[in-house]
Amino acid sequence: MPCAERYNGTEVDIAEELVTLGVPKHDIVLGFHSPYMRQFTEYGMS
């Protein structure tokens, strides 16, 4: 089940913390990036 990070206004990298906890990168969607820009990240697309 994908998890979406929509906004991170802190210095904490929540996505990397999720990876550390065992969540696969393809299940993490960086919602603060446009769908076009997500293709250039190592995380999920949608």
C-alpha positions in Angstrom: 0.0 0.0 0.0 1.6 3.3 -1.1 2.1 6.1 1.4 2.1 9.7 0.2 4.2 12.5 1.6 2.5 15.7 0.6 4.5 18.3 2.4 7.5 18.3 4.7 8.1 21.7 6.2 10.7 20.3 8.6 14.3 19.2 8.3 13.3 15.6 8.9 13.4 13.5 5.8 10.2 11.5 6.4 10.6 9.5 3.2 14.1 8.2 4.3 12.8 7.4 7.7 10.1 5.3 6.2 12.7 3.5 4.1 14.7 2.9 7.3 11.6 1.3 8.8 11.3 -1.1 5.9 8.9 0.7 3.5 10.1 0.1 -0.1 10.9 3.3 -2.0 8.5 2.3 -4.8 5.6 2.5 -2.2 6.5 6.1 -1.2 5.1 8.9 -3.3 6.5 12.4 -2.8 3.3 14.4 -3.2 5.0 17.7 -3.1 6.6 16.9 -6.5 4.4 17.2 -9.6 3.7 13.8 -11.3 6.1 14.9 -14.0 9.0 15.5 -11.6 8.4 12.2 -9.7 9.9 10.2 -12.6 13.2 11.8 -11.7 13.2 10.6 -8.0 13.9 7.2 -6.7 10.5 7.0 -5.1 7.1 5.9 -6.5 5.2 7.7 -9.3 1.6 7.7 -8.1 
